[in-house]
Amino acid sequence: MPTALVTGANQGLGFETAKALAQKGYNVIVTARNEAAGRDAARVLGRSARFVPLDVTSAESVAVAARFLDGHELDVLVNNAGISLHGFDANVAERTLGTNYFGAGRVTDAFLPLLAPTGSVVMVSSGMGELSAVDPELRQRLLAPRLDRPLLDAYVNDFVRRVREGARELGGWPRSAYRVSKIALNALTRVLARTLPAGQRVNAVCPGWVQTRMGGNGASRSVQQGARGIVWAATLGAEGPTGGFFRDGRELDW
Ligand code: NDP
């Protein structure tokens, strides 16, 4: 049986993605920062699911989870865990980037060694991550073929530093930590796609506006509809696309 690991799988899109993958015959590793909630979610999914604690913001938690799963092969890694906070200050910027961008990067680094030769990584992103929100000069730098992880991390850290210092000029980034986190996650997707061996894939997916704790009750899509596009990207065959940005299986512009 193929195996999938989903972060933030105790509720919302992560839980629904884990559920759909279990129904497709995957062994699902349900990960969550909250032990009780993660165990409950795995119990609901039944025998094909098991819980592993994982807080994406903690290097130690990620390392322990990766050590625990050492020797396993992952066919799918879904970087779903994310936060969207109110307001705009240093605390919001640090926490949002720490979870949505650095957290996804940390998890990917830790689990890539376990990824099967035809494995797939999905970054759960957002239309909020479109580059139209970025000023043209930074946009060019984020799209440059020579962009690599250290450079991207430096651009993101520069944003956080500017917010911390109360700068009016944010270096071309928009005044929204959530947007910045998803713009950076999309850039990370492009960078990773260039370095993965042939056969492995990484794609970013926008689930649309979905009824979850984050999306709220007024959102236009059910959690099942939102998860469908994530599952599509997770289960692409070895010949499937890589380094793209998709909603409902259709490619989006960066
Ligand atoms: P929810 O708030 O329902 O779920 C978010 C999940 O992420 C929860 O399980 C939460 O855990 C988990 N999480 C947050 N921080 C951490 C952490 N440090 N370590 C591990 N898990 C963590 O939101 P959604 O299901 O809507 O969001 C899932 C993803 O989809 C996010 O990346 C979001 O940005 C993205 N998205 C959502 C949209 C929407 O309309 N809903 C639109 C576009 C993108 P806990 O329960 O402990 O808080």
py3Dmol code that shows the C-alpha trace and the ligand (Angstrom):
import py3Dmol

protein = """\
ATOM      1  CA  MET A   1       0.000   0.000   0.000  1.00  0.00           C
ATOM      2  CA  PRO A   2       1.287   3.498  -0.785  1.00  0.00           C
ATOM      3  CA  THR A   3       1.865   5.862   2.142  1.00  0.00           C
ATOM      4  CA  ALA A   4       0.961   9.539   2.531  1.00  0.00           C
ATOM      5  CA  LEU A   5       1.914  11.990   5.262  1.00  0.00           C
ATOM      6  CA  VAL A   6      -0.278  15.055   5.821  1.00  0.00           C
ATOM      7  CA  THR A   7       0.594  17.946   8.138  1.00  0.00           C
ATOM      8  CA  GLY A   8      -2.148  19.667  10.134  1.00  0.00           C
ATOM      9  CA  ALA A   9      -4.370  16.646   9.464  1.00  0.00           C
ATOM     10  CA  ASN A  10      -6.508  16.897  12.584  1.00  0.00           C
ATOM     11  CA  GLN A  11      -9.111  19.161  10.974  1.00  0.00           C
ATOM     12  CA  GLY A  12     -10.104  21.166   7.909  1.00  0.00           C
ATOM     13  CA  LEU A  13      -8.458  20.531   4.562  1.00  0.00           C
ATOM     14  CA  GLY A  14      -5.717  18.389   6.083  1.00  0.00           C
ATOM     15  CA  PHE A  15      -8.192  15.983   7.651  1.00  0.00           C
ATOM     16  CA  GLU A  16     -10.299  15.847   4.494  1.00  0.00           C
ATOM     17  CA  THR A  17      -7.217  15.202   2.353  1.00  0.00           C
ATOM     18  CA  ALA A  18      -6.106  12.420   4.699  1.00  0.00           C
ATOM     19  CA  LYS A  19      -9.590  10.922   4.556  1.00  0.00           C
ATOM     20  CA  ALA A  20      -9.745  11.004   0.757  1.00  0.00           C
ATOM     21  CA  LEU A  21      -6.272   9.454   0.478  1.00  0.00           C
ATOM     22  CA  ALA A  22      -7.247   6.690   2.923  1.00  0.00           C
ATOM     23  CA  GLN A  23     -10.313   6.011   0.772  1.00  0.00           C
ATOM     24  CA  LYS A  24      -8.020   5.729  -2.247  1.00  0.00           C
ATOM     25  CA  GLY A  25      -6.063   2.980  -0.502  1.00  0.00           C
ATOM     26  CA  TYR A  26      -3.215   4.955   1.075  1.00  0.00           C
ATOM     27  CA  ASN A  27      -1.766   4.300   4.479  1.00  0.00           C
ATOM     28  CA  VAL A  28      -2.083   7.758   5.957  1.00  0.00           C
ATOM     29  CA  ILE A  29       0.204   9.261   8.548  1.00  0.00           C
ATOM     30  CA  VAL A  30      -1.976  11.818  10.263  1.00  0.00           C
ATOM     31  CA  THR A  31       0.245  14.453  11.820  1.00  0.00           C
ATOM     32  CA  ALA A  32      -0.842  17.275  14.098  1.00  0.00           C
ATOM     33  CA  ARG A  33       0.658  19.544  16.749  1.00  0.00           C
ATOM     34  CA  ASN A  34      -2.197  18.738  19.134  1.00  0.00           C
ATOM     35  CA  GLU A  35      -1.836  15.111  20.264  1.00  0.00           C
ATOM     36  CA  ALA A  36      -5.395  14.542  21.398  1.00  0.00           C
ATOM     37  CA  ALA A  37      -6.878  16.038  18.225  1.00  0.00           C
ATOM     38  CA  GLY A  38      -4.447  14.123  16.012  1.00  0.00           C
ATOM     39  CA  ARG A  39      -5.188  10.802  17.716  1.00  0.00           C
ATOM     40  CA  ASP A  40      -8.926  11.392  17.383  1.00  0.00           C
ATOM     41  CA  ALA A  41      -8.576  12.189  13.689  1.00  0.00           C
ATOM     42  CA  ALA A  42      -6.538   9.035  13.045  1.00  0.00           C
ATOM     43  CA  ARG A  43      -9.092   6.983  14.977  1.00  0.00           C
ATOM     44  CA  VAL A  44     -11.919   8.360  12.825  1.00  0.00           C
ATOM     45  CA  LEU A  45     -10.026   7.406   9.669  1.00  0.00           C
ATOM     46  CA  GLY A  46      -9.644   3.836  10.843  1.00  0.00           C
ATOM     47  CA  ARG A  47      -7.057   1.159  10.366  1.00  0.00           C
ATOM     48  CA  SER A  48      -5.243   2.726   7.411  1.00  0.00           C
ATOM     49  CA  ALA A  49      -4.367   5.811   9.481  1.00  0.00           C
ATOM     50  CA  ARG A  50      -1.927   6.377  12.290  1.00  0.00           C
ATOM     51  CA  PHE A  51      -0.972   9.433  14.254  1.00  0.00           C
ATOM     52  CA  VAL A  52       2.483  10.950  14.558  1.00  0.00           C
ATOM     53  CA  PRO A  53       2.912  14.222  16.521  1.00  0.00           C
ATOM     54  CA  LEU A  54       4.377  17.010  14.420  1.00  0.00           C
ATOM     55  CA  ASP A  55       4.538  20.736  15.049  1.00  0.00           C
ATOM     56  CA  VAL A  56       5.947  22.257  11.865  1.00  0.00           C
ATOM     57  CA  THR A  57       7.423  25.226  13.747  1.00  0.00           C
ATOM     58  CA  SER A  58       9.562  23.030  15.988  1.00  0.00           C
ATOM     59  CA  ALA A  59      12.829  21.691  14.574  1.00  0.00           C
ATOM     60  CA  GLU A  60      12.872  19.136  17.366  1.00  0.00           C
ATOM     61  CA  SER A  61       9.330  17.910  16.746  1.00  0.00           C
ATOM     62  CA  VAL A  62      10.016  17.554  13.002  1.00  0.00           C
ATOM     63  CA  ALA A  63      13.286  15.722  13.656  1.00  0.00           C
ATOM     64  CA  VAL A  64      11.638  13.316  16.116  1.00  0.00           C
ATOM     65  CA  ALA A  65       8.842  12.550  13.625  1.00  0.00           C
ATOM     66  CA  ALA A  66      11.349  11.973  10.811  1.00  0.00           C
ATOM     67  CA  ARG A  67      13.445   9.689  13.028  1.00  0.00           C
ATOM     68  CA  PHE A  68      10.333   7.785  14.043  1.00  0.00           C
ATOM     69  CA  LEU A  69       9.461   7.175  10.390  1.00  0.00           C
ATOM     70  CA  ASP A  70      13.004   6.339   9.360  1.00  0.00           C
ATOM     71  CA  GLY A  71      13.010   3.293   7.088  1.00  0.00           C
ATOM     72  CA  HIS A  72       9.507   4.026   5.748  1.00  0.00           C
ATOM     73  CA  GLU A  73       8.922   5.188   2.199  1.00  0.00           C
ATOM     74  CA  LEU A  74       6.551   8.078   1.565  1.00  0.00           C
ATOM     75  CA  ASP A  75       4.674   8.255  -1.730  1.00  0.00           C
ATOM     76  CA  VAL A  76       3.004  11.531  -0.818  1.00  0.00           C
ATOM     77  CA  LEU A  77       3.884  14.457   1.429  1.00  0.00           C
ATOM     78  CA  VAL A  78       1.195  17.117   1.849  1.00  0.00           C
ATOM     79  CA  ASN A  79       2.397  20.349   3.449  1.00  0.00           C
ATOM     80  CA  ASN A  80      -1.015  21.539   4.562  1.00  0.00           C
ATOM     81  CA  ALA A  81      -0.487  23.020   8.048  1.00  0.00           C
ATOM     82  CA  GLY A  82      -1.041  26.753   7.974  1.00  0.00           C
ATOM     83  CA  ILE A  83      -2.243  29.766   9.916  1.00  0.00           C
ATOM     84  CA  SER A  84      -3.842  33.059   9.010  1.00  0.00           C
ATOM     85  CA  LEU A  85      -3.693  35.638  11.788  1.00  0.00           C
ATOM     86  CA  HIS A  86      -5.425  38.971  12.208  1.00  0.00           C
ATOM     87  CA  GLY A  87      -3.414  42.163  12.164  1.00  0.00           C
ATOM     88  CA  PHE A  88      -0.021  43.101  10.853  1.00  0.00           C
ATOM     89  CA  ASP A  89       2.950  43.381  13.179  1.00  0.00           C
ATOM     90  CA  ALA A  90       6.230  41.613  13.936  1.00  0.00           C
ATOM     91  CA  ASN A  91       4.556  38.858  15.941  1.00  0.00           C
ATOM     92  CA  VAL A  92       2.083  38.111  13.130  1.00  0.00           C
ATOM     93  CA  ALA A  93       4.826  38.188  10.496  1.00  0.00           C
ATOM     94  CA  GLU A  94       7.165  35.903  12.460  1.00  0.00           C
ATOM     95  CA  ARG A  95       4.476  33.367  13.345  1.00  0.00           C
ATOM     96  CA  THR A  96       2.906  33.314   9.888  1.00  0.00           C
ATOM     97  CA  LEU A  97       6.172  32.948   7.986  1.00  0.00           C
ATOM     98  CA  GLY A  98       7.453  30.542  10.642  1.00  0.00           C
ATOM     99  CA  THR A  99       4.531  28.188  10.030  1.00  0.00           C
ATOM    100  CA  ASN A 100       3.426  28.616   6.419  1.00  0.00           C
ATOM    101  CA  TYR A 101       6.842  29.055   4.801  1.00  0.00           C
ATOM    102  CA  PHE A 102       9.693  27.953   7.088  1.00  0.00           C
ATOM    103  CA  GLY A 103       7.537  25.170   8.572  1.00  0.00           C
ATOM    104  CA  ALA A 104       6.728  23.700   5.167  1.00  0.00           C
ATOM    105  CA  GLY A 105      10.399  23.970   4.186  1.00  0.00           C
ATOM    106  CA  ARG A 106      11.558  22.291   7.406  1.00  0.00           C
ATOM    107  CA  VAL A 107       9.090  19.407   6.968  1.00  0.00           C
ATOM    108  CA  THR A 108      10.053  18.957   3.324  1.00  0.00           C
ATOM    109  CA  ASP A 109      13.769  18.888   4.142  1.00  0.00           C
ATOM    110  CA  ALA A 110      13.178  16.304   6.872  1.00  0.00           C
ATOM    111  CA  PHE A 111      10.997  13.958   4.821  1.00  0.00           C
ATOM    112  CA  LEU A 112      12.491  14.255   1.325  1.00  0.00           C
ATOM    113  CA  PRO A 113      15.006  11.498   2.125  1.00  0.00           C
ATOM    114  CA  LEU A 114      11.996   9.180   2.664  1.00  0.00           C
ATOM    115  CA  LEU A 115      10.225  10.191  -0.557  1.00  0.00           C
ATOM    116  CA  ALA A 116       9.746   7.344  -3.037  1.00  0.00           C
ATOM    117  CA  PRO A 117      11.474   7.691  -6.442  1.00  0.00           C
ATOM    118  CA  THR A 118       8.058   8.541  -7.942  1.00  0.00           C
ATOM    119  CA  GLY A 119       6.798  10.407  -4.874  1.00  0.00           C
ATOM    120  CA  SER A 120       4.850  13.644  -4.851  1.00  0.00           C
ATOM    121  CA  VAL A 121       5.035  16.701  -2.594  1.00  0.00           C
ATOM    122  CA  VAL A 122       2.066  19.067  -2.416  1.00  0.00           C
ATOM    123  CA  MET A 123       2.309  22.572  -1.010  1.00  0.00           C
ATOM    124  CA  VAL A 124      -1.138  23.759   0.048  1.00  0.00           C
ATOM    125  CA  SER A 125      -0.953  27.347  -1.092  1.00  0.00           C
ATOM    126  CA  SER A 126      -3.481  30.014  -2.010  1.00  0.00           C
ATOM    127  CA  GLY A 127      -4.507  32.418  -4.717  1.00  0.00           C
ATOM    128  CA  MET A 128      -3.292  34.976  -2.139  1.00  0.00           C
ATOM    129  CA  GLY A 129       0.180  33.823  -3.166  1.00  0.00           C
ATOM    130  CA  GLU A 130      -0.101  35.241  -6.662  1.00  0.00           C
ATOM    131  CA  LEU A 131       2.831  37.363  -7.706  1.00  0.00           C
ATOM    132  CA  SER A 132       0.567  40.209  -8.802  1.00  0.00           C
ATOM    133  CA  ALA A 133       0.766  41.426  -5.178  1.00  0.00           C
ATOM    134  CA  VAL A 134       4.556  41.832  -5.405  1.00  0.00           C
ATOM    135  CA  ASP A 135       6.382  44.797  -6.894  1.00  0.00           C
ATOM    136  CA  PRO A 136       7.930  44.110 -10.315  1.00  0.00           C
ATOM    137  CA  GLU A 137      11.562  44.086  -9.230  1.00  0.00           C
ATOM    138  CA  LEU A 138      11.024  41.543  -6.429  1.00  0.00           C
ATOM    139  CA  ARG A 139       8.769  39.554  -8.766  1.00  0.00           C
ATOM    140  CA  GLN A 140      11.676  39.213 -11.215  1.00  0.00           C
ATOM    141  CA  ARG A 141      13.963  38.059  -8.390  1.00  0.00           C
ATOM    142  CA  LEU A 142      11.401  35.471  -7.229  1.00  0.00           C
ATOM    143  CA  LEU A 143      10.973  34.158 -10.759  1.00  0.00           C
ATOM    144  CA  ALA A 144      14.684  34.116 -11.584  1.00  0.00           C
ATOM    145  CA  PRO A 145      16.003  30.666 -12.540  1.00  0.00           C
ATOM    146  CA  ARG A 146      18.973  31.262 -10.223  1.00  0.00           C
ATOM    147  CA  LEU A 147      16.747  31.677  -7.143  1.00  0.00           C
ATOM    148  CA  ASP A 148      17.770  29.128  -4.516  1.00  0.00           C
ATOM    149  CA  ARG A 149      16.787  28.353  -0.914  1.00  0.00           C
ATOM    150  CA  PRO A 150      19.354  30.564   0.851  1.00  0.00           C
ATOM    151  CA  LEU A 151      18.394  33.514  -1.334  1.00  0.00           C
ATOM    152  CA  LEU A 152      14.661  32.919  -0.886  1.00  0.00           C
ATOM    153  CA  ASP A 153      15.080  32.544   2.883  1.00  0.00           C
ATOM    154  CA  ALA A 154      17.034  35.812   2.883  1.00  0.00           C
ATOM    155  CA  TYR A 155      14.249  37.653   1.000  1.00  0.00           C
ATOM    156  CA  VAL A 156      11.670  36.308   3.460  1.00  0.00           C
ATOM    157  CA  ASN A 157      13.826  37.172   6.485  1.00  0.00           C
ATOM    158  CA  ASP A 158      14.277  40.654   5.046  1.00  0.00           C
ATOM    159  CA  PHE A 159      10.476  41.069   4.999  1.00  0.00           C
ATOM    160  CA  VAL A 160      10.212  39.928   8.637  1.00  0.00           C
ATOM    161  CA  ARG A 161      13.063  42.241   9.654  1.00  0.00           C
ATOM    162  CA  ARG A 162      11.428  45.236   7.962  1.00  0.00           C
ATOM    163  CA  VAL A 163       8.128  44.536   9.733  1.00  0.00           C
ATOM    164  CA  ARG A 164       9.962  44.156  13.067  1.00  0.00           C
ATOM    165  CA  GLU A 165      11.704  47.491  12.526  1.00  0.00           C
ATOM    166  CA  GLY A 166       8.461  49.199  11.562  1.00  0.00           C
ATOM    167  CA  ALA A 167       9.753  50.045   8.078  1.00  0.00           C
ATOM    168  CA  ARG A 168       7.261  51.666   5.716  1.00  0.00           C
ATOM    169  CA  GLU A 169       8.966  50.120   2.709  1.00  0.00           C
ATOM    170  CA  LEU A 170       8.721  46.329   2.792  1.00  0.00           C
ATOM    171  CA  GLY A 171      11.229  45.589   0.031  1.00  0.00           C
ATOM    172  CA  GLY A 172       8.524  44.973  -2.562  1.00  0.00           C
ATOM    173  CA  TRP A 173       6.475  42.548  -0.446  1.00  0.00           C
ATOM    174  CA  PRO A 174       2.769  43.233   0.185  1.00  0.00           C
ATOM    175  CA  ARG A 175       1.545  44.328   3.638  1.00  0.00           C
ATOM    176  CA  SER A 176       0.086  40.938   4.460  1.00  0.00           C
ATOM    177  CA  ALA A 177       2.078  38.230   6.230  1.00  0.00           C
ATOM    178  CA  TYR A 178      -0.287  35.559   4.919  1.00  0.00           C
ATOM    179  CA  ARG A 179       0.173  36.696   1.313  1.00  0.00           C
ATOM    180  CA  VAL A 180       3.936  36.832   1.739  1.00  0.00           C
ATOM    181  CA  SER A 181       3.927  33.318   3.218  1.00  0.00           C
ATOM    182  CA  LYS A 182       2.087  31.852   0.247  1.00  0.00           C
ATOM    183  CA  ILE A 183       4.082  33.846  -2.342  1.00  0.00           C
ATOM    184  CA  ALA A 184       7.227  32.449  -0.703  1.00  0.00           C
ATOM    185  CA  LEU A 185       5.760  28.930  -0.560  1.00  0.00           C
ATOM    186  CA  ASN A 186       5.085  29.097  -4.292  1.00  0.00           C
ATOM    187  CA  ALA A 187       8.654  30.252  -4.893  1.00  0.00           C
ATOM    188  CA  LEU A 188       9.870  27.348  -2.751  1.00  0.00           C
ATOM    189  CA  THR A 189       7.826  25.016  -4.963  1.00  0.00           C
ATOM    190  CA  ARG A 190       9.647  26.312  -8.074  1.00  0.00           C
ATOM    191  CA  VAL A 191      13.050  26.053  -6.397  1.00  0.00           C
ATOM    192  CA  LEU A 192      12.429  22.506  -5.155  1.00  0.00           C
ATOM    193  CA  ALA A 193      11.097  21.353  -8.519  1.00  0.00           C
ATOM    194  CA  ARG A 194      14.434  22.305 -10.080  1.00  0.00           C
ATOM    195  CA  THR A 195      16.380  20.157  -7.619  1.00  0.00           C
ATOM    196  CA  LEU A 196      14.219  17.029  -7.275  1.00  0.00           C
ATOM    197  CA  PRO A 197      15.350  13.973  -9.218  1.00  0.00           C
ATOM    198  CA  ALA A 198      13.320  13.036 -12.316  1.00  0.00           C
ATOM    199  CA  GLY A 199      10.222  11.105 -11.240  1.00  0.00           C
ATOM    200  CA  GLN A 200       9.590  13.057  -8.050  1.00  0.00           C
ATOM    201  CA  ARG A 201       7.178  15.959  -8.201  1.00  0.00           C
ATOM    202  CA  VAL A 202       6.338  19.051  -6.187  1.00  0.00           C
ATOM    203  CA  ASN A 203       3.368  21.277  -6.943  1.00  0.00           C
ATOM    204  CA  ALA A 204       1.526  24.095  -5.212  1.00  0.00           C
ATOM    205  CA  VAL A 205      -2.259  23.882  -4.967  1.00  0.00           C
ATOM    206  CA  CYS A 206      -4.855  26.534  -4.206  1.00  0.00           C
ATOM    207  CA  PRO A 207      -7.926  24.830  -2.712  1.00  0.00           C
ATOM    208  CA  GLY A 208     -10.160  27.865  -3.368  1.00  0.00           C
ATOM    209  CA  TRP A 209     -12.086  29.553  -0.569  1.00  0.00           C
ATOM    210  CA  VAL A 210     -13.096  26.689   1.684  1.00  0.00           C
ATOM    211  CA  GLN A 211     -15.405  26.284   4.704  1.00  0.00           C
ATOM    212  CA  THR A 212     -12.929  25.494   7.457  1.00  0.00           C
ATOM    213  CA  ARG A 213     -11.925  27.228  10.677  1.00  0.00           C
ATOM    214  CA  MET A 214      -9.646  29.401   8.541  1.00  0.00           C
ATOM    215  CA  GLY A 215     -12.017  29.971   5.621  1.00  0.00           C
ATOM    216  CA  GLY A 216     -15.119  30.526   7.792  1.00  0.00           C
ATOM    217  CA  ASN A 217     -18.708  29.422   7.253  1.00  0.00           C
ATOM    218  CA  GLY A 218     -19.297  31.919   4.472  1.00  0.00           C
ATOM    219  CA  ALA A 219     -16.701  30.359   2.175  1.00  0.00           C
ATOM    220  CA  SER A 220     -17.890  29.291  -1.247  1.00  0.00           C
ATOM    221  CA  ARG A 221     -16.568  25.715  -1.220  1.00  0.00           C
ATOM    222  CA  SER A 222     -17.095  22.660   0.899  1.00  0.00           C
ATOM    223  CA  VAL A 223     -14.066  21.064   2.474  1.00  0.00           C
ATOM    224  CA  GLN A 224     -14.533  18.080   0.136  1.00  0.00           C
ATOM    225  CA  GLN A 225     -14.380  20.341  -2.928  1.00  0.00           C
ATOM    226  CA  GLY A 226     -11.284  22.052  -1.561  1.00  0.00           C
ATOM    227  CA  ALA A 227      -9.491  18.801  -0.804  1.00  0.00           C
ATOM    228  CA  ARG A 228     -10.167  17.364  -4.266  1.00  0.00           C
ATOM    229  CA  GLY A 229      -7.489  19.462  -5.971  1.00  0.00           C
ATOM    230  CA  ILE A 230      -4.955  18.624  -3.254  1.00  0.00           C
ATOM    231  CA  VAL A 231      -5.622  14.901  -3.671  1.00  0.00           C
ATOM    232  CA  TRP A 232      -5.348  15.297  -7.449  1.00  0.00           C
ATOM    233  CA  ALA A 233      -1.847  16.770  -7.118  1.00  0.00           C
ATOM    234  CA  ALA A 234      -0.880  14.192  -4.482  1.00  0.00           C
ATOM    235  CA  THR A 235      -1.801  11.249  -6.678  1.00  0.00           C
ATOM    236  CA  LEU A 236      -0.411  12.370 -10.042  1.00  0.00           C
ATOM    237  CA  GLY A 237       1.489   9.615 -11.792  1.00  0.00           C
ATOM    238  CA  ALA A 238       5.234   9.759 -12.385  1.00  0.00           C
ATOM    239  CA  GLU A 239       4.596  11.472 -15.734  1.00  0.00           C
ATOM    240  CA  GLY A 240       2.528  14.219 -14.082  1.00  0.00           C
ATOM    241  CA  PRO A 241       3.546  17.887 -13.989  1.00  0.00           C
ATOM    242  CA  THR A 242       6.026  19.298 -11.508  1.00  0.00           C
ATOM    243  CA  GLY A 243       6.860  22.827 -10.408  1.00  0.00           C
ATOM    244  CA  GLY A 244       3.343  24.122 -11.145  1.00  0.00           C
ATOM    245  CA  PHE A 245       0.534  25.950  -9.351  1.00  0.00           C
ATOM    246  CA  PHE A 246      -2.948  24.411  -9.676  1.00  0.00           C
ATOM    247  CA  ARG A 247      -6.554  24.868  -8.669  1.00  0.00           C
ATOM    248  CA  ASP A 248      -8.979  22.038  -9.431  1.00  0.00           C
ATOM    249  CA  GLY A 249      -6.297  20.367 -11.518  1.00  0.00           C
ATOM    250  CA  ARG A 250      -5.962  23.417 -13.779  1.00  0.00           C
ATOM    251  CA  GLU A 251      -2.740  25.363 -13.951  1.00  0.00           C
ATOM    252  CA  LEU A 252      -2.663  28.913 -12.558  1.00  0.00           C
ATOM    253  CA  ASP A 253      -0.286  31.738 -13.352  1.00  0.00           C
ATOM    254  CA  TRP A 254       2.221  32.435 -10.599  1.00  0.00           C
TER     255      TRP A 254
END
"""
ligand_1 = """\
48
NDP
P -7.705 25.159 9.495
O -7.460 26.306 10.381
O -9.003 24.441 9.560
O -6.554 24.048 9.691
C -5.226 24.398 9.769
C -4.478 23.187 10.247
O -3.079 23.513 10.336
C -4.917 22.725 11.632
O -4.879 21.328 11.695
C -3.840 23.328 12.522
O -3.651 22.663 13.754
C -2.644 23.117 11.616
N -1.491 23.857 12.091
C -1.348 25.178 12.304
N -0.133 25.440 12.798
C 0.520 24.258 12.901
C 1.798 23.862 13.340
N 2.681 24.748 13.832
N 2.133 22.552 13.272
C 1.260 21.629 12.803
N 0.023 21.936 12.398
C -0.335 23.236 12.449
O -7.449 25.714 8.036
P -7.624 25.069 6.580
O -7.899 23.629 6.665
O -8.515 25.951 5.840
O -6.139 25.320 6.028
C -5.300 24.305 5.513
C -4.365 24.931 4.515
O -5.120 25.432 3.404
C -3.558 26.113 5.054
O -2.235 26.020 4.583
C -4.273 27.315 4.439
O -3.412 28.412 4.291
C -4.709 26.748 3.105
N -5.796 27.481 2.464
C -7.040 27.527 3.033
C -8.052 28.244 2.419
C -9.451 28.310 2.962
O -10.285 29.026 2.384
N -9.774 27.569 4.022
C -7.807 28.994 1.175
C -6.474 28.859 0.653
C -5.516 28.127 1.298
P -4.502 23.090 15.081
O -5.847 22.416 14.945
O -3.687 22.544 16.201
O -4.604 24.589 15.085
"""
view = py3Dmol.view(width=600, height=400)
view.addModel(protein, "pdb")
view.setStyle({"model": 0}, {"cartoon": {"style": "trace"}})
view.addModel(ligand_1, "xyz")
view.setStyle({"model": 1}, {"stick": {}})
view.zoomTo()
view.show()
